[in-house]
Amino acid sequence: MALSRRRFLAAGGGIAVLGAGGLVAVRRLDDPETADDWGIPAVPAGTVRFEQVDSVRRGSTVDLFTAVPAGHGDGAGLPVCLVLHGASGRPADYSTFGLPQFLAAAVRGGAPPFVLAGADGGSQSWSPVGADDPQGMLLEEMPGWLTERGFDVTRLAAWGWSMGGYGALRLAQVAPGRLRAVAVFSPAVRPDDAVTADAEALGGTPVGVWCGTEDPFYPAVRSLVDSLPEPLAAGAYARGAGHTRTYLSSITLEAFGFLGSHLV
């Protein structure tokens, strides 16, 4: 059910993060927590691949991660959710974070099946900087890489956390109509950044936003949500939660259910 912008749910509940306006010091998303704190589901992971591909847009070879939920073979014909990492995580970490198991558990719980696919976007908020264009990589190169692997790129969504949350929102703004839905966790937004200034461009895209009330980005996230042209499609403010992977893991199944419902 869509949420009112002003009645956004209040739920119970470090690296320095690079936002558009600079660095904000927060606790690392994976320290001092351990994987035991992340609540990774005890389910089979499905088909997971970690590869390297050449990106013209980034001017380098980049890591490419894909995960197909258990029981769906190599994922042929499945839609795709693009994964945009934060400043402290990379595709090589996604299996450690338990993303394949979270996907498999979400599908086992009733979410329509889809593939997770993430490439290394560097550390510049998923925005073009000089000759390095991770945004262009997502829009122009990822569809080809994913088509080669048999996935359905006519049905795309995006999910990102922290810096990647900023990048996912910006991707929806610069490519209207390309994404069926966007889910962001603790997005690294600022009152004066491009995402907030261009909030109206998110109209027509179902957006889910989750953020803890103790997160350093929380005030800016509230401001962005209040400026959106349409009510949120999903999300929650978690009372007392901060910028931690334990919190992000606690809301992943909910977000995957939301994304899957829009990829049918």
Secondary structure, 3 states (H helix, E strand, C coil): CCECHHHCCEECCCCEEEECCEEEECCCCCCCCCHHHCCCCCCCCCEEEEEEEEECCCCEEEEEEEEECCCCCCCCCCEEEEEECCCCCCHHHCCCCCHHHHHHHHHHCCCCCCEEEEECCCCCCCCCECCECHHHHHHHHHHHHHHHCCCEEEEEEEEEECHHHHHHHHHHHHCCCCCCCEEEECCCCCCCCHHHHCHHHHCCCCEEEEEECCCCCHHHHHHHHHHCCCCECEEEEECCCCCCHHHHHHHHHHHHHHHHHHCC
